């Protein structure tokens, strides 16, 4: 072998060795990338959680620091998975909902407001806390605070299904605040002609928000004990027929039963894992039954639907029939007569 051939052979072996080494290095880099990424992600989440914890401690000292609250909401939106809601915030939400649903005066509103504020301070990223807080503050005529908390709600739940409704409510309240400021700056209020006084009229299309419950509540209204023995039997599972894409379906409306104390109670149906029903009102008067069922979705913050039945029991006790209405977030309302049949 000549020197030239020998040199060429050595060069080829060297290039082959380098190529193999480069391939090995590439394989090692590719296999290590997921582990490095995972480790980086863990470190990033740990840093985010530490930052979040510090922000929350700072917010406890200055709960009126809206800029800091916005920072917390924006940080929480970037965290995967989302921060866990502390148990004390869950407790505040449940108590606030209970107080709000029975509030009839300023004292009652203040109790609910205090609970929702505590929840929003313990878990400042919790969108539902701001939503419920805004609803109660509006009822208490704290319009400026309502506007701010509904804005926090939209920030914490950017994909909320009821975003349009909440935005309209904010615009409506901003107009209300402007009018109130104008009245305060006016030396004497205008005299309202006697011909236009009387019953207040509701403005068509004015947005109205409803409190969102965290836990199921069973509100039962029944006749006095002495009348219970004369009530026709409504006990059983009640269903109705409906059609979907040409297919007839049998759907449970609700169940009427007796509890351990012998009281007649209503139980909401279970239609899917994502939907959470709550009995809001239940009343039996002779052969007439009234029941309201409130629905929310676990996966959609702010979603709600209310089904209302006013039904009369047939003489043979096999059917319930009467008006049915459905209201839901976004203003989608329907009304028609519905007929139910019983399965024991």
C-alpha positions, 0 to 999 in steps of 0.5 A, spaced: 500 500 500 502 506 497 503 512 502 497 515 498 492 510 499 494 509 507 493 516 508 486 516 504 484 509 508 486 513 515 482 519 513 476 515 511 476 511 518 477 518 522 471 520 518 467 514 520 469 514 527 467 522 528 460 520 524 459 514 529 461 519 535 456 524 533 450 519 532 451 517 539 451 524 542 445 525 538 442 519 541 444 521 548 441 528 547 434 526 544 433 521 550 435 526 555 431 532 552 424 529 555 427 528 562 431 535 562 424 538 560 420 535 565 426 537 570 425 544 568 418 544 568 418 541 575 423 547 577 418 552 574 412 550 577 416 550 584 418 557 583 411 559 580 408 556 587 413 559 591 412 566 588 404 565 588 405 563 596 409 569 597 404 574 593 398 571 597 402 572 604 403 579 601 395 580 599 393 578 606 397 584 609 394 589 603 387 585 601 385 592 597 392 591 593 388 590 586 394 590 582 397 585 586 391 581 586 391 581 578 398 579 578 396 573 582 390 571 577 395 572 571 400 567 575 395 562 576 393 562 569 400 560 567 401 554 572 399 547 570 396 544 573 392 550 576 393 551 584 389 547 589 383 551 592 385 551 600 380 547 604 378 554 608 376 557 601 372 551 600 368 552 607 368 560 605 364 559 599 359 554 602 358 558 607 357 564 603 352 561 598 348 559 604 348 566 607 347 569 600 341 564 598 337 566 605 339 574 605 333 579 605 337 585 608 343 588 608 345 584 615 344 578 611 348 581 605 354 583 609 355 575 612 355 573 605 360 578 602 365 577 608 365 569 606 366 570 599 371 576 600 375 571 605 375 565 599 377 570 594 383 572 599 385 565 600 384 563 593 385 569 589 385 565 583 378 562 584 373 565 579 367 563 582 369 567 588 369 573 585 363 572 581 358 570 587 361 576 591 359 581 585 352 578 585 351 579 592 354 586 592 350 588 587 344 586 591 347 590 597 347 596 592 355 596 592 356 597 585 363 600 584 365 594 588 361 589 584 364 592 577 371 591 580 369 583 582 366 582 576 372 584 572 376 580 576 372 574 575 373 575 567 380 575 568 380 569 572 376 565 567 377 568 560 373 562 557 367 563 561 361 561 557 357 567 561 362 572 559 358 576 554 352 576 560 357 579 565 360 584 561 353 587 559 352 587 567 358 591 568 356 596 562 349 596 566 352 598 573 357 603 570 351 607 567 348 606 574 354 609 577 354 615 573 347 616 574 348 616 581 354 621 581 350 625 577 344 625 582 349 627 588 352 633 584 345 636 583 342 641 588 335 638 588 332 632 585 327 633 579 320 633 581 317 626 578 310 627 576 304 624 579 302 621 573 308 616 572 309 614 579 307 607 581 310 600 580 317 600 578 318 597 571 324 592 569 328 594 563 327 589 558 334 586 556 337 588 563 342 583 565 341 579 571 346 575 575 344 569 579 348 566 585 352 560 583 352 555 589 358 550 591 354 545 595 347 542 593 342 545 598 335 542 599 329 547 600 323 543 602 316 547 603 311 542 605 303 543 608 302 543 615 303 536 619 295 536 619 294 536 612 300 531 610 295 525 611 290 528 606 296 529 600 295 524 594 301 520 593 306 523 589 312 518 591 316 515 585 320 516 580 317 521 574 320 521 567 318 524 561 319 523 553 323 527 549 327 526 542 334 527 540 335 527 532 329 523 531 330 518 537 325 518 542 328 518 549 326 517 556 329 522 561 328 522 569 325 529 571 326 528 579 324 523 584 319 524 590 320 519 596 319 519 604 325 520 608 327 517 615 322 522 618 317 520 614 317 527 610 316 527 603 322 530 599 324 531 592 331 528 589 334 531 583 336 527 577 343 525 575 344 526 568 351 526 567 357 527 571 359 534 569 352 537 571 350 538 578 343 539 580 340 542 586 333 542 589 331 550 590 324 549 591 319 544 593 312 545 594 306 540 594 299 543 595 293 538 594 294 535 587 299 540 585 306 540 585 311 545 584 319 544 584 325 548 581 331 545 579 338 549 579 343 546 574 351 548 574 357 545 570 363 543 574 367 544 567 364 551 566 365 556 571 359 561 571 354 556 567 347 555 570 340 553 568 333 553 572 328 548 571 321 550 573 315 545 574 308 546 576 304 540 575 297 537 577 296 530 579 291 526 574 285 523 578 288 516 577 295 518 580 299 516 574 301 522 570 303 529 572 302 535 567 302 542 567 307 548 565 314 547 564 320 553 564 327 553 563 332 559 564 339 559 563 345 563 562 345 568 556 338 569 557 335 562 553 328 561 556 323 556 554 316 555 556 311 549 554 307 544 557 310 537 559 307 531 561 310 526 566 309 519 568 311 515 574 315 509 575 315 506 582 
